[in-house]
Amino acid sequence: MHIEVETRNVDDQDTALGSAGRFTQEVDGPAESGGGGLGFNGGQLLYLAVAGCVSNDLFRDARAEGIELSHVRVKVSEE
């Protein structure tokens, strides 16, 4: 599988629009650190990606083993 993502800032601001194929997501920092506060920051997106991968893998592997999952919650945080 080939994966490629891209970000481009919006109108000379810190806020960026991230894209992967036909999907887009705002990427920003909190207003108190100079961002616009309009979307996920990079760290949040990284953690969300990890949680998304684990969730996808759980459903894929369960399906392969004949196990039916209906609810999965994955929480990623720093200590």
Contacts in CASP RR format, 6 or more apart in sequence:
PFRMAT RR
TARGET T0000
AUTHOR 0000-0000-0000
METHOD contacts of the structure
MODEL  1
MHIEVETRNVDDQDTALGSAGRFTQEVDGPAESGGGGLGFNGGQLLYLAV
AGCVSNDLFRDARAEGIELSHVRVKVSEE
3 20 0 8 1.000
4 20 0 8 1.000
4 21 0 8 1.000
5 18 0 8 1.000
5 19 0 8 1.000
5 20 0 8 1.000
6 18 0 8 1.000
6 19 0 8 1.000
6 20 0 8 1.000
7 16 0 8 1.000
7 17 0 8 1.000
7 18 0 8 1.000
7 19 0 8 1.000
7 27 0 8 1.000
8 16 0 8 1.000
8 17 0 8 1.000
8 18 0 8 1.000
8 19 0 8 1.000
9 15 0 8 1.000
9 16 0 8 1.000
10 16 0 8 1.000
10 17 0 8 1.000
13 35 0 8 1.000
13 36 0 8 1.000
14 28 0 8 1.000
14 29 0 8 1.000
14 34 0 8 1.000
14 35 0 8 1.000
14 36 0 8 1.000
15 26 0 8 1.000
15 27 0 8 1.000
15 28 0 8 1.000
15 29 0 8 1.000
15 35 0 8 1.000
15 36 0 8 1.000
15 37 0 8 1.000
15 38 0 8 1.000
15 39 0 8 1.000
16 26 0 8 1.000
16 27 0 8 1.000
16 28 0 8 1.000
17 24 0 8 1.000
17 25 0 8 1.000
17 26 0 8 1.000
17 27 0 8 1.000
18 24 0 8 1.000
18 25 0 8 1.000
18 26 0 8 1.000
18 27 0 8 1.000
19 25 0 8 1.000
25 39 0 8 1.000
25 40 0 8 1.000
25 45 0 8 1.000
26 38 0 8 1.000
26 39 0 8 1.000
26 40 0 8 1.000
27 39 0 8 1.000
27 40 0 8 1.000
27 41 0 8 1.000
27 42 0 8 1.000
27 45 0 8 1.000
28 35 0 8 1.000
28 36 0 8 1.000
28 37 0 8 1.000
28 38 0 8 1.000
28 39 0 8 1.000
28 40 0 8 1.000
28 41 0 8 1.000
29 35 0 8 1.000
29 36 0 8 1.000
29 37 0 8 1.000
29 39 0 8 1.000
29 41 0 8 1.000
29 42 0 8 1.000
30 36 0 8 1.000
30 37 0 8 1.000
30 41 0 8 1.000
31 37 0 8 1.000
40 48 0 8 1.000
47 76 0 8 1.000
47 77 0 8 1.000
48 76 0 8 1.000
50 76 0 8 1.000
51 74 0 8 1.000
51 75 0 8 1.000
51 76 0 8 1.000
52 74 0 8 1.000
54 74 0 8 1.000
55 72 0 8 1.000
55 74 0 8 1.000
58 69 0 8 1.000
58 72 0 8 1.000
58 74 0 8 1.000
59 69 0 8 1.000
59 72 0 8 1.000
62 68 0 8 1.000
62 69 0 8 1.000
END
